[in-house]
Amino acid sequence: MPPDWRIFAYVAVVVLLTGIASGLAPALESIKVDLAASMKGVGGMLGGAAGGSRVRGWLVTAQVAMSLVLLVEAALFGKSEDRNLHADPGYLPRHVVVANLRLPDKISYDSATLRLNRIADRVRALPRRAVASASRRKCP
C-alpha cells in the first residue's frame, strides 16, 4: 500500500500536540509550588500530607507495572515476527511469481473468470512449473 501523506501528517500533528500537552501539564503544576514552605521543609506539591506520598507511590507502581506489561508484549511481538520471517513455508518463496492483472471495470464475472482460467492454463503449460492458480477480487 502506498503511504498516504495526509494521514501521516495528521498523526504527526496529533503526536506533537499530545507530547506538548503532556510536557506542559507537569511544568505548569511545578509553577504552583509554595517556595517559602518548601524552603522550610513543610508542604510540597501534594500538600505535604502523608497521603500524597502514598498516592505518588501507587502512581509510580502502576506506571512501572504497565511499562513492564508493554515491554513483555513488545518482546513477544518481536519474537513472533522473527519466527514468522524465518519459518519454513514448505516451498521456495523465491520461485513464486505473483502477477496482478487489471481487467476492465465493465467486465462480467463469468467473462473475467474465463479470462483468468485461460491465463492460468497458459501458465500451467510452461515448463518447470508446479502449480498455477488465479483468483478474482474487486480492486478500488
Backbone as a chain_set.jsonl record, in Angstrom:
{"seq": "MPPDWRIFAYVAVVVLLTGIASGLAPALESIKVDLAASMKGVGGMLGGAAGGSRVRGWLVTAQVAMSLVLLVEAALFGKSEDRNLHADPGYLPRHVVVANLRLPDKISYDSATLRLNRIADRVRALPRRAVASASRRKCP", "coords": {"N": [[0.839, -1.173, 0.0], [0.59, 2.157, -0.854], [1.972, 4.938, 0.948], [-0.127, 7.256, 2.634], [0.131, 10.57, 2.732], [-1.378, 12.527, 3.936], [-2.611, 11.277, 6.093], [-0.335, 10.559, 7.516], [0.636, 13.136, 8.152], [-1.474, 14.065, 9.758], [-1.368, 12.248, 11.937], [1.202, 12.854, 12.846], [0.856, 15.515, 13.699], [-1.033, 15.145, 15.749], [0.45, 13.545, 17.526], [2.527, 15.309, 18.132], [1.13, 17.465, 19.356], [0.046, 16.094, 21.535], [2.376, 15.337, 22.888], [3.386, 17.876, 23.557], [1.306, 18.813, 25.214], [1.452, 16.892, 27.253], [3.93, 17.483, 28.327], [3.604, 20.118, 29.148], [1.691, 20.081, 31.184], [2.861, 18.974, 33.677], [4.838, 20.934, 33.938], [3.416, 23.31, 34.321], [2.166, 22.685, 36.723], [4.347, 22.604, 38.421], [4.955, 25.233, 38.727], [3.21, 26.176, 40.622], [4.218, 25.656, 43.144], [4.777, 26.332, 46.539], [7.221, 28.345, 47.422], [8.285, 29.372, 49.841], [7.293, 27.607, 51.79], [8.452, 25.244, 50.904], [11.117, 25.791, 51.31], [11.266, 25.78, 54.061], [10.794, 23.155, 54.45], [8.293, 22.208, 54.743], [5.183, 21.011, 53.592], [4.523, 20.719, 50.084], [4.268, 19.628, 46.69], [1.987, 18.04, 46.715], [0.608, 18.885, 48.923], [1.794, 18.084, 51.283], [0.744, 16.147, 52.909], [0.584, 12.868, 54.382], [-0.777, 11.15, 52.795], [-0.267, 12.052, 50.25], [2.315, 11.187, 49.497], [1.798, 8.521, 49.509], [-0.076, 8.25, 47.451], [1.508, 9.068, 45.333], [3.373, 6.993, 45.371], [1.723, 4.815, 44.671], [1.03, 5.604, 42.074], [3.525, 5.562, 40.777], [4.101, 2.848, 41.033], [2.004, 1.742, 39.509], [2.659, 2.798, 36.998], [5.168, 1.603, 36.499], [4.374, -1.077, 36.456], [2.622, -1.124, 34.231], [4.43, -0.375, 32.248], [6.154, -2.546, 32.296], [4.424, -4.572, 31.412], [3.939, -3.664, 28.786], [6.539, -3.83, 27.791], [7.023, -6.613, 27.896], [5.026, -7.449, 26.094], [5.982, -6.229, 23.729], [8.386, -7.615, 23.407], [7.432, -10.239, 23.027], [5.968, -9.845, 20.669], [8.031, -9.122, 18.915], [9.493, -11.505, 18.933], [7.641, -13.296, 17.799], [7.386, -12.161, 15.254], [9.993, -12.531, 14.31], [10.033, -15.298, 14.273], [8.095, -15.749, 12.305], [9.353, -14.631, 10.061], [11.525, -16.313, 9.687], [10.468, -18.811, 9.358], [9.758, -21.996, 7.86], [8.043, -22.096, 4.931], [7.317, -24.267, 3.429], [7.733, -24.273, 0.766], [9.763, -22.872, -1.861], [10.085, -19.573, -1.559], [11.3, -17.774, -3.285], [10.843, -18.739, -5.764], [8.306, -18.167, -6.444], [5.822, -16.536, -8.285], [3.898, -13.705, -8.434], [1.322, -12.127, -10.014], [-0.38, -9.201, -10.659], [-3.288, -8.648, -12.306], [-5.08, -6.367, -14.162], [-8.306, -6.1, -14.972], [-10.843, -4.894, -17.25], [-13.257, -2.553, -15.902], [-15.963, -2.872, -16.523], [-16.371, -5.508, -17.091], [-17.973, -8.701, -17.065], [-18.613, -11.088, -14.423], [-18.459, -13.804, -15.2], [-17.098, -13.61, -17.654], [-14.661, -12.52, -16.813], [-13.755, -14.584, -15.152], [-13.448, -16.594, -17.064], [-11.378, -15.478, -18.643], [-9.288, -15.358, -16.722], [-8.984, -18.092, -16.187], [-8.1, -19.015, -18.675], [-5.627, -17.708, -18.812], [-4.358, -18.883, -16.627], [-4.274, -21.528, -17.54], [-2.452, -21.248, -19.668], [-0.165, -20.582, -18.23], [0.166, -22.926, -16.794], [0.992, -24.579, -18.827], [3.607, -23.95, -19.209], [7.124, -24.882, -19.068], [8.824, -26.456, -16.236], [7.126, -25.742, -14.151], [5.089, -25.875, -11.294], [2.565, -25.371, -9.976], [-0.315, -23.482, -10.788], [-2.547, -20.844, -10.283], [-5.541, -18.844, -10.115], [-7.271, -15.948, -9.03], [-10.062, -13.82, -8.436], [-10.644, -10.532, -7.536], [-12.214, -7.547, -6.467], [-10.815, -4.494, -7.216], [-10.041, -1.311, -5.809]], "CA": [[0.0, 0.0, 0.0], [1.37, 3.397, -0.841], [1.671, 5.755, 2.133], [-0.986, 8.427, 2.454], [0.838, 11.619, 3.459], [-2.332, 13.281, 4.759], [-2.759, 10.533, 7.351], [0.936, 10.721, 8.225], [0.686, 14.496, 8.702], [-2.455, 14.13, 10.843], [-0.829, 11.509, 13.086], [2.345, 13.613, 13.349], [0.344, 16.671, 14.438], [-1.653, 14.652, 16.984], [1.522, 13.117, 18.427], [3.228, 16.514, 18.572], [0.28, 18.173, 20.319], [-0.05, 15.276, 22.751], [3.657, 15.467, 23.592], [3.461, 19.214, 24.152], [0.359, 18.866, 26.333], [1.974, 16.056, 28.334], [5.052, 18.177, 28.949], [3.173, 21.374, 29.762], [0.911, 19.853, 32.406], [3.728, 18.967, 34.867], [5.555, 22.2, 34.053], [2.5, 24.29, 34.906], [1.951, 22.294, 38.117], [5.529, 22.93, 39.215], [4.948, 26.68, 38.978], [2.34, 26.438, 41.771], [4.873, 25.248, 44.386], [4.992, 27.408, 47.51], [8.665, 28.351, 47.661], [8.589, 29.611, 51.264], [7.023, 26.365, 52.522], [9.406, 24.214, 50.519], [12.391, 26.146, 51.938], [11.17, 25.374, 55.456], [10.637, 21.71, 54.507], [6.899, 21.901, 55.037], [4.33, 21.02, 52.399], [5.095, 20.224, 48.833], [3.348, 19.718, 45.565], [0.728, 17.371, 47.027], [0.067, 19.394, 50.173], [2.581, 17.663, 52.428], [0.061, 15.111, 53.686], [1.152, 11.533, 54.223], [-1.498, 10.525, 51.687], [0.333, 12.475, 48.987], [3.406, 10.29, 49.13], [1.188, 7.208, 49.259], [-0.647, 8.323, 46.103], [2.64, 9.107, 44.413], [3.916, 5.632, 45.326], [0.807, 3.983, 43.884], [1.146, 6.006, 40.671], [4.796, 5.048, 40.258], [3.947, 1.399, 40.934], [1.148, 1.462, 38.358], [3.407, 3.118, 35.788], [6.179, 0.568, 36.299], [3.678, -2.31, 36.086], [2.162, -1.0, 32.84], [5.615, -0.37, 31.39], [6.634, -3.924, 32.232], [3.497, -5.304, 30.54], [4.225, -3.244, 27.409], [7.85, -4.361, 27.416], [6.852, -8.043, 27.637], [4.269, -7.562, 24.843], [6.867, -5.882, 22.625], [9.333, -8.722, 23.229], [6.699, -11.365, 22.431], [5.66, -9.48, 19.292], [9.276, -9.231, 18.152], [9.841, -12.921, 18.803], [6.735, -13.919, 16.835], [7.751, -11.663, 13.924], [11.223, -13.223, 13.934], [9.653, -16.674, 13.958], [7.405, -15.734, 11.017], [10.299, -14.334, 8.993], [12.468, -17.413, 9.49], [9.742, -20.076, 9.316], [9.785, -22.707, 6.588], [6.667, -22.127, 4.429], [7.045, -25.516, 2.732], [8.078, -24.079, -0.637], [10.798, -21.857, -2.029], [9.39, -18.331, -1.894], [11.942, -17.033, -4.38], [10.356, -19.306, -7.019], [6.887, -17.84, -6.56], [5.546, -15.339, -9.068], [2.556, -13.169, -8.24], [1.069, -11.089, -11.018], [-1.666, -8.517, -10.549], [-3.86, -8.347, -13.61], [-6.197, -5.427, -14.053], [-9.303, -6.314, -16.01], [-11.74, -3.739, -17.384], [-14.261, -2.434, -14.842], [-17.295, -3.255, -17.007], [-16.381, -6.919, -17.472], [-18.847, -9.513, -16.216], [-17.913, -12.065, -13.574], [-18.186, -15.01, -15.989], [-16.075, -13.287, -18.641], [-13.397, -12.37, -16.087], [-13.348, -15.925, -14.73], [-12.988, -17.283, -18.263], [-10.062, -14.922, -18.994], [-8.294, -15.794, -15.731], [-8.743, -19.527, -16.371], [-7.259, -19.167, -19.867], [-4.268, -17.289, -18.451], [-3.812, -19.928, -15.748], [-3.966, -22.684, -18.39], [-1.218, -20.947, -20.39], [0.942, -20.671, -17.272], [0.346, -24.354, -16.485], [1.661, -25.219, -19.966], [5.03, -23.586, -19.205], [7.986, -25.907, -18.465], [9.342, -26.242, -14.882], [6.084, -25.084, -13.366], [4.443, -26.871, -10.433], [1.167, -25.04, -9.723], [-0.763, -22.16, -11.223], [-3.932, -20.597, -9.872], [-5.997, -17.471, -10.349], [-8.411, -15.52, -8.204], [-10.593, -12.532, -8.877], [-11.131, -9.666, -6.477], [-12.518, -6.192, -6.922], [-9.818, -3.516, -6.797], [-10.599, 0.045, -5.747]], "C": [[0.887, 1.24, 0.0], [1.001, 4.246, 0.369], [0.797, 6.951, 1.771], [-0.409, 9.532, 3.337], [-0.105, 12.461, 4.306], [-2.517, 12.598, 6.112], [-1.48, 10.656, 8.174], [1.023, 12.096, 8.883], [-0.278, 14.637, 9.872], [-1.915, 13.45, 12.099], [0.355, 12.271, 13.685], [1.885, 14.814, 14.168], [-0.269, 16.236, 15.762], [-0.579, 14.242, 17.992], [2.27, 14.331, 18.975], [2.412, 17.281, 19.611], [0.141, 17.407, 21.628], [1.234, 15.376, 23.557], [3.804, 16.822, 24.257], [2.528, 19.316, 25.352], [0.856, 18.046, 27.517], [3.135, 16.735, 29.046], [4.64, 19.448, 29.656], [2.437, 21.157, 31.084], [1.805, 19.783, 33.645], [4.474, 20.29, 35.053], [4.665, 23.261, 34.702], [2.205, 23.968, 36.371], [3.142, 22.696, 38.978], [5.619, 24.429, 39.514], [4.17, 27.005, 40.255], [2.968, 26.079, 43.117], [5.085, 26.487, 45.263], [6.461, 27.382, 47.922], [9.009, 28.531, 49.134], [8.387, 28.332, 52.062], [8.034, 25.29, 52.16], [10.792, 24.504, 51.099], [12.41, 25.716, 53.396], [11.055, 23.86, 55.59], [9.227, 21.291, 54.831], [6.143, 21.914, 53.714], [5.068, 20.459, 51.205], [4.044, 20.323, 47.757], [2.004, 19.084, 45.883], [0.229, 17.761, 48.415], [0.803, 18.932, 51.403], [1.918, 16.592, 53.272], [0.727, 13.77, 53.428], [0.47, 10.799, 53.077], [-0.902, 10.886, 50.347], [1.45, 11.559, 48.55], [2.881, 8.889, 48.838], [0.604, 7.168, 47.84], [0.463, 8.313, 45.063], [3.256, 7.716, 44.273], [3.048, 4.701, 44.499], [0.908, 4.322, 42.395], [2.428, 5.486, 40.043], [4.712, 3.535, 40.074], [3.108, 1.024, 39.725], [1.883, 1.73, 37.052], [4.456, 2.055, 35.49], [5.518, -0.739, 35.855], [3.21, -2.257, 34.633], [3.332, -0.999, 31.871], [6.169, -1.776, 31.227], [5.744, -4.764, 31.317], [3.766, -4.942, 29.079], [5.553, -3.788, 26.917], [7.756, -5.85, 27.089], [6.079, -8.249, 26.328], [5.148, -7.255, 23.638], [7.863, -7.008, 22.358], [8.646, -9.923, 22.582], [6.353, -11.085, 20.975], [6.901, -9.607, 18.413], [9.672, -10.675, 17.924], [8.937, -13.615, 17.783], [7.026, -13.434, 15.415], [9.026, -12.346, 13.428], [10.924, -14.66, 13.533], [8.951, -16.736, 12.604], [8.373, -15.503, 9.864], [11.209, -15.515, 8.678], [11.786, -18.777, 9.446], [9.865, -20.7, 7.918], [8.364, -22.799, 6.057], [6.331, -23.42, 3.692], [7.301, -25.416, 1.232], [9.173, -23.022, -0.701], [10.152, -20.54, -2.455], [10.03, -17.569, -3.05], [11.516, -17.574, -5.739], [8.865, -19.042, -7.223], [6.744, -16.539, -7.338], [4.092, -14.947, -8.823], [2.381, -12.038, -9.235], [-0.318, -10.512, -10.781], [-2.128, -8.146, -11.945], [-5.046, -7.419, -13.41], [-7.104, -5.642, -15.252], [-10.191, -5.081, -16.11], [-12.834, -3.74, -16.314], [-15.624, -2.976, -15.263], [-17.409, -4.734, -17.342], [-17.271, -7.714, -16.515], [-18.012, -10.534, -15.447], [-17.536, -13.294, -14.382], [-17.08, -14.771, -17.006], [-14.706, -13.153, -17.973], [-12.872, -13.729, -15.642], [-12.793, -16.709, -15.903], [-11.6, -16.788, -18.679], [-8.984, -15.404, -18.027], [-7.979, -17.277, -15.876], [-7.878, -19.78, -17.604], [-5.808, -18.775, -19.567], [-3.607, -18.345, -17.57], [-3.462, -21.179, -16.551], [-2.667, -22.465, -19.169], [-0.007, -21.051, -19.461], [1.218, -22.127, -16.928], [1.091, -25.085, -17.605], [3.155, -24.903, -20.015], [5.865, -24.706, -18.582], [8.453, -25.472, -17.07], [8.372, -25.461, -14.012], [5.39, -26.163, -12.55], [2.949, -26.597, -10.304], [0.884, -23.656, -10.284], [-2.207, -22.006, -10.783], [-4.255, -19.136, -10.132], [-7.167, -17.193, -9.416], [-8.838, -14.15, -8.677], [-11.066, -11.767, -7.653], [-11.317, -8.279, -7.044], [-11.473, -5.251, -6.369], [-10.462, -2.144, -6.755], [-10.082, 0.927, -6.863]], "O": [[1.831, 1.337, 0.785], [-0.161, 4.271, 0.774], [0.975, 7.572, 0.723], [-0.458, 9.432, 4.563], [0.324, 13.052, 5.297], [-2.573, 13.26, 7.148], [-1.536, 10.836, 9.391], [1.434, 12.21, 10.037], [0.06, 15.264, 10.876], [-1.992, 14.007, 13.194], [0.496, 12.326, 14.907], [2.46, 15.102, 15.217], [-0.054, 16.883, 16.787], [-0.687, 14.556, 19.177], [2.607, 14.369, 20.158], [2.951, 17.7, 20.635], [0.121, 18.005, 22.704], [1.188, 15.488, 24.783], [4.286, 16.917, 25.386], [2.913, 19.846, 26.395], [0.698, 18.462, 28.665], [3.299, 16.569, 30.255], [5.251, 19.827, 30.655], [2.555, 21.971, 32.0], [1.524, 20.493, 34.61], [4.714, 20.719, 36.181], [5.13, 24.026, 35.547], [2.014, 24.879, 37.176], [2.971, 23.085, 40.133], [6.294, 24.834, 40.461], [4.45, 28.014, 40.902], [2.3, 26.192, 44.144], [5.515, 27.539, 44.79], [6.89, 26.507, 48.674], [9.942, 27.897, 49.625], [9.208, 27.998, 52.917], [8.434, 24.505, 53.019], [11.561, 23.577, 51.353], [13.457, 25.328, 53.914], [11.197, 23.32, 56.687], [8.986, 20.13, 55.162], [6.426, 22.723, 52.83], [6.105, 19.809, 51.332], [3.045, 21.025, 47.909], [0.978, 19.538, 45.377], [-0.522, 16.997, 49.022], [0.457, 19.363, 52.502], [2.494, 16.167, 54.274], [1.355, 13.563, 52.389], [1.07, 9.923, 52.455], [-1.011, 10.113, 49.395], [1.537, 11.19, 47.379], [3.446, 8.161, 48.023], [0.767, 6.183, 47.12], [0.367, 7.634, 44.041], [3.62, 7.309, 43.17], [3.557, 3.895, 43.721], [0.874, 3.427, 41.551], [2.42, 5.02, 38.903], [5.195, 3.001, 39.076], [3.451, 0.095, 38.993], [1.743, 0.965, 36.097], [4.613, 1.65, 34.338], [6.038, -1.432, 34.98], [3.378, -3.222, 33.888], [3.234, -1.566, 30.782], [6.605, -2.152, 30.139], [6.244, -5.574, 30.536], [3.815, -5.827, 28.224], [5.678, -4.166, 25.752], [8.346, -6.304, 26.108], [6.431, -9.123, 25.536], [5.067, -7.951, 22.626], [8.15, -7.319, 21.202], [9.211, -10.554, 21.689], [6.435, -11.981, 20.135], [6.833, -10.136, 17.304], [10.136, -11.031, 16.84], [9.408, -14.431, 16.99], [6.924, -14.214, 14.468], [9.123, -12.699, 12.253], [11.492, -15.176, 12.57], [9.179, -17.668, 11.833], [8.231, -16.112, 8.804], [11.618, -15.698, 7.531], [12.466, -19.802, 9.493], [10.053, -19.995, 6.927], [7.54, -23.498, 6.646], [5.168, -23.647, 3.361], [7.1, -26.391, 0.507], [9.467, -22.359, 0.294], [9.716, -20.41, -3.599], [9.353, -16.793, -3.724], [11.791, -16.949, -6.764], [8.243, -19.646, -8.096], [7.454, -15.567, -7.083], [3.18, -15.757, -8.985], [3.187, -11.11, -9.291], [-1.305, -11.244, -10.712], [-1.447, -7.422, -12.671], [-5.912, -7.676, -12.573], [-6.719, -5.398, -16.396], [-10.283, -4.305, -15.159], [-13.281, -4.8, -15.876], [-16.364, -3.489, -14.424], [-18.45, -5.171, -17.833], [-17.318, -7.438, -15.317], [-16.858, -10.799, -15.784], [-16.412, -13.784, -14.269], [-16.219, -15.629, -17.202], [-13.704, -13.622, -18.512], [-11.674, -13.997, -15.744], [-11.79, -17.409, -15.769], [-10.738, -17.594, -19.029], [-7.9, -15.809, -18.448], [-6.829, -17.681, -15.707], [-7.018, -20.661, -17.587], [-4.875, -19.439, -20.02], [-2.431, -18.662, -17.749], [-2.453, -21.826, -16.27], [-1.87, -23.392, -19.316], [1.047, -21.548, -19.858], [2.375, -22.522, -16.785], [1.748, -26.096, -17.356], [3.892, -25.524, -20.782], [5.396, -25.403, -17.683], [8.476, -24.282, -16.757], [8.783, -24.609, -13.224], [5.129, -27.253, -13.06], [2.142, -27.505, -10.503], [1.74, -22.772, -10.255], [-3.0, -22.94, -10.902], [-3.368, -18.308, -10.34], [-7.94, -18.086, -9.067], [-8.044, -13.41, -9.257], [-11.807, -12.302, -6.828], [-10.643, -7.892, -7.999], [-11.265, -5.212, -5.157], [-11.333, -1.839, -7.571], [-10.457, 2.096, -6.949]]}, "num_chains": 1, "name": "protein.A"}
